[in-house]
């Protein structure tokens, strides 16, 4: 990895951030595969794969891969549908207007800028592509309110899109890689229509109850292969 000169670090980070913001603001729709690996005290505890489709202003579809029965989450901008094929149960959640926000993962960087200080740490290579490495740490005064200690972001030097994230939280590290990214391909709204599978049970959930439950729990417990429990921040 090539390290930048100390005096140039802040300027380089600002330039990269500006190009990323400009690129993010131009995205109307996107599709990609997201690979997530979780480590606890240096040991791998979980691997996940997701196919994600997004369209402005706030429509999203996530398919959890890697299992025989793939779970599906579709959000059409007002209602979120969660389908578990193993139980054949559909959860229907009406999302209040004040919570209807942009939720695309590759657009996460704009949110990071509001709460983190960004610095450049040099160049690297990801899947044969030259990438800039940025490091994000909580801004002074808000560390207590943020669960995440640090985020590393690898940014494609040509497309100005994120290729990889590493999220650090205590002794836990989450690696996220974005592959097969396509943007502005004209994804139709029909992509986000959920058809209830035949025979499935539909359960209507109360959004406020779920929100309060998530706030009280704050983290999701994930059992690893050895039976221990680790925790991770929900990012999908």
C-alpha positions as CSV (number, residue, x, y, z in Angstrom):
1,X,0.0,0.0,0.0
2,X,1.3,3.5,-0.9
3,X,1.1,6.0,2.0
4,X,0.3,9.7,1.2
5,X,2.4,12.5,2.6
6,X,1.0,13.7,6.0
7,X,0.3,17.2,4.8
8,X,-1.7,16.0,1.8
9,X,-3.9,13.5,3.7
10,X,-6.7,15.9,4.6
11,X,-6.8,17.5,1.1
12,X,-6.8,14.1,-0.6
13,X,-9.6,12.9,1.7
14,X,-11.7,16.0,0.9
15,X,-11.2,15.5,-2.9
16,X,-12.2,11.8,-2.8
17,X,-15.2,12.5,-0.6
18,X,-16.4,15.3,-3.0
19,X,-16.1,12.9,-6.0
20,X,-17.9,10.2,-4.1
21,X,-20.7,12.5,-3.1
22,X,-21.1,13.7,-6.7
23,X,-21.2,10.2,-7.9
24,X,-23.7,9.1,-5.3
25,X,-26.0,12.0,-6.1
26,X,-26.1,10.9,-9.7
27,X,-27.3,7.4,-8.9
28,X,-31.0,6.8,-9.7
29,X,-30.9,3.0,-9.3
30,X,-28.4,0.3,-8.6
31,X,-27.9,-3.5,-8.3
32,X,-25.1,-5.4,-6.7
33,X,-24.0,-8.5,-4.7
34,X,-22.9,-7.8,-1.2
35,X,-20.6,-10.2,0.7
36,X,-20.4,-9.8,4.5
37,X,-17.9,-11.6,6.8
38,X,-17.9,-11.2,10.6
39,X,-14.9,-11.7,12.8
40,X,-14.8,-11.9,16.6
41,X,-11.5,-11.7,18.3
42,X,-9.8,-12.4,15.0
43,X,-11.8,-15.6,14.3
44,X,-14.3,-15.8,11.5
45,X,-17.8,-16.3,12.9
46,X,-20.2,-15.7,10.0
47,X,-20.4,-15.3,6.2
48,X,-23.4,-13.9,4.4
49,X,-24.2,-13.1,0.8
50,X,-27.0,-10.7,-0.5
51,X,-28.3,-9.6,-3.8
52,X,-29.5,-6.0,-3.5
53,X,-31.6,-3.8,-5.9
54,X,-32.2,-0.2,-5.1
55,X,-34.1,2.7,-6.8
56,X,-34.6,6.3,-5.7
57,X,-36.1,7.6,-3.6
58,X,-36.3,4.7,-1.2
59,X,-37.3,1.3,-2.9
60,X,-35.1,-1.7,-2.1
61,X,-35.1,-5.5,-2.5
62,X,-32.7,-7.8,-0.7
63,X,-32.4,-11.5,-1.3
64,X,-30.3,-13.5,1.2
65,X,-28.2,-16.0,-0.7
66,X,-26.3,-19.1,0.3
67,X,-29.2,-21.2,1.6
68,X,-31.6,-23.6,-0.2
69,X,-34.5,-21.4,0.8
70,X,-33.6,-17.7,0.1
71,X,-35.3,-15.1,2.3
72,X,-36.6,-12.0,0.6
73,X,-37.1,-8.4,1.8
74,X,-38.9,-5.9,-0.4
75,X,-39.5,-2.3,0.5
76,X,-41.7,-0.3,-2.0
77,X,-41.3,3.0,-0.3
78,X,-44.2,2.6,2.1
79,X,-44.5,-1.1,3.0
80,X,-41.8,-3.5,3.9
81,X,-42.4,-7.2,3.1
82,X,-40.2,-9.9,4.8
83,X,-40.6,-13.5,3.5
84,X,-39.1,-16.5,5.2
85,X,-39.6,-19.6,3.0
86,X,-38.7,-22.0,5.7
87,X,-41.8,-21.0,7.8
88,X,-43.8,-19.7,4.7
89,X,-44.6,-16.6,6.7
90,X,-44.7,-13.1,5.3
91,X,-44.3,-10.1,7.7
92,X,-46.0,-6.9,6.4
93,X,-44.8,-3.7,8.0
94,X,-46.2,-0.2,7.1
95,X,-43.4,2.3,7.5
96,X,-44.4,5.8,8.7
97,X,-43.5,8.7,6.4
98,X,-40.9,10.1,8.8
99,X,-38.9,6.9,8.5
100,X,-39.1,6.6,4.7
101,X,-35.5,7.5,3.9
102,X,-32.9,6.5,1.3
103,X,-31.6,3.1,2.3
104,X,-29.1,2.0,-0.4
105,X,-25.9,0.6,1.0
106,X,-23.6,2.1,-1.6
107,X,-24.9,5.5,-0.7
108,X,-23.8,5.0,2.9
109,X,-20.9,7.4,2.5
110,X,-23.0,10.5,2.6
111,X,-24.3,9.4,6.0
112,X,-20.8,8.7,7.3
113,X,-19.6,12.2,6.4
114,X,-22.1,13.7,8.9
115,X,-20.8,11.8,11.9
116,X,-17.2,10.8,11.1
117,X,-13.9,12.5,10.4
118,X,-12.4,11.2,7.1
119,X,-8.7,10.8,6.4
120,X,-6.8,9.2,3.5
121,X,-4.4,6.2,4.1
122,X,-3.0,5.6,0.7
123,X,-3.7,3.3,-2.3
124,X,-4.5,-0.4,-2.4
125,X,-5.7,-3.0,-5.0
126,X,-9.1,-4.7,-4.7
127,X,-10.0,-7.4,-7.3
128,X,-7.4,-5.9,-9.6
129,X,-8.7,-2.4,-9.4
130,X,-6.8,0.6,-7.9
131,X,-8.6,1.9,-4.9
132,X,-8.1,4.7,-2.4
133,X,-8.3,3.7,1.3
134,X,-10.2,6.1,3.5
135,X,-10.5,5.8,7.3
136,X,-13.5,7.2,9.2
137,X,-13.5,7.8,12.9
138,X,-16.3,9.4,15.1
139,X,-16.2,13.1,15.3
140,X,-15.1,14.6,18.6
141,X,-18.0,14.8,21.1
142,X,-20.2,12.1,19.6
143,X,-18.1,9.0,20.2
144,X,-20.4,8.0,23.1
145,X,-23.5,7.9,20.8
146,X,-21.9,5.7,18.1
147,X,-21.5,2.0,18.5
148,X,-18.9,1.8,15.7
149,X,-15.3,2.7,16.5
150,X,-13.9,3.0,13.0
151,X,-14.8,2.4,9.3
152,X,-12.3,1.8,6.5
153,X,-13.5,2.4,3.0
154,X,-11.9,1.3,-0.3
155,X,-13.0,3.6,-3.1
156,X,-12.6,2.7,-6.8
157,X,-10.2,5.3,-8.4
158,X,-12.2,5.3,-11.7
159,X,-15.8,5.0,-10.7
160,X,-15.6,6.7,-7.3
161,X,-17.8,3.9,-5.9
162,X,-17.0,1.9,-2.7
163,X,-15.6,-1.5,-3.3
164,X,-15.1,-2.6,0.3
165,X,-15.8,-1.6,3.9
166,X,-14.3,-2.8,7.1
167,X,-16.3,-1.9,10.3
168,X,-14.7,-2.1,13.7
169,X,-16.6,-2.4,16.9
170,X,-14.6,-3.4,19.9
171,X,-13.1,-6.9,19.3
172,X,-15.4,-7.4,16.3
173,X,-14.7,-6.7,12.7
174,X,-17.2,-6.8,9.8
175,X,-15.8,-7.0,6.2
176,X,-18.2,-6.0,3.4
177,X,-17.4,-6.3,-0.3
178,X,-19.5,-5.0,-3.2
179,X,-19.3,-6.9,-6.5
180,X,-21.1,-6.9,-9.8
181,X,-22.3,-3.3,-9.3
182,X,-24.5,-1.8,-12.0
183,X,-25.9,1.7,-11.8
184,X,-28.6,3.7,-13.7
185,X,-29.9,0.7,-15.7
186,X,-33.5,1.8,-15.6
187,X,-34.8,-0.6,-13.0
188,X,-38.7,-0.6,-13.2
189,X,-40.9,0.0,-10.1
190,X,-42.4,-3.5,-10.8
191,X,-39.1,-4.9,-9.4
192,X,-40.4,-3.9,-5.9
193,X,-43.8,-5.4,-6.1
194,X,-44.2,-8.3,-3.7
195,X,-46.4,-11.2,-4.7
196,X,-47.4,-13.3,-1.7
197,X,-46.5,-16.9,-2.3
198,X,-49.4,-19.3,-2.5
199,X,-50.3,-20.6,0.9
200,X,-48.1,-18.2,2.8
201,X,-49.4,-16.7,6.1
202,X,-49.3,-12.9,6.1
203,X,-48.7,-11.3,9.5
204,X,-49.1,-7.5,9.9
205,X,-46.5,-6.0,12.2
206,X,-46.6,-2.7,14.1
207,X,-43.6,-0.5,13.1
208,X,-43.4,1.4,16.3
209,X,-43.2,-1.8,18.4
210,X,-40.5,-3.2,16.1
211,X,-38.6,0.1,16.3
212,X,-38.7,0.2,20.1
213,X,-37.6,-3.5,20.3
214,X,-34.6,-2.8,18.1
215,X,-33.6,0.3,20.1
216,X,-33.7,-1.7,23.3
217,X,-31.7,-4.5,21.9
218,X,-29.3,-2.2,19.9
219,X,-27.4,-5.2,18.5
220,X,-28.1,-8.6,17.0
221,X,-26.7,-11.6,18.7
222,X,-25.0,-14.1,16.4
223,X,-24.0,-17.6,17.6
224,X,-20.7,-18.7,16.1
225,X,-19.7,-22.3,15.3
226,X,-18.3,-22.9,18.8
227,X,-21.6,-21.9,20.4
228,X,-20.4,-18.5,21.7
229,X,-22.4,-15.4,21.1
230,X,-21.0,-12.3,19.4
231,X,-22.8,-9.2,18.4
232,X,-23.0,-7.2,15.2
233,X,-24.6,-4.0,14.1
234,X,-27.4,-4.5,11.6
235,X,-26.3,-2.9,8.3
236,X,-28.5,-4.6,5.7
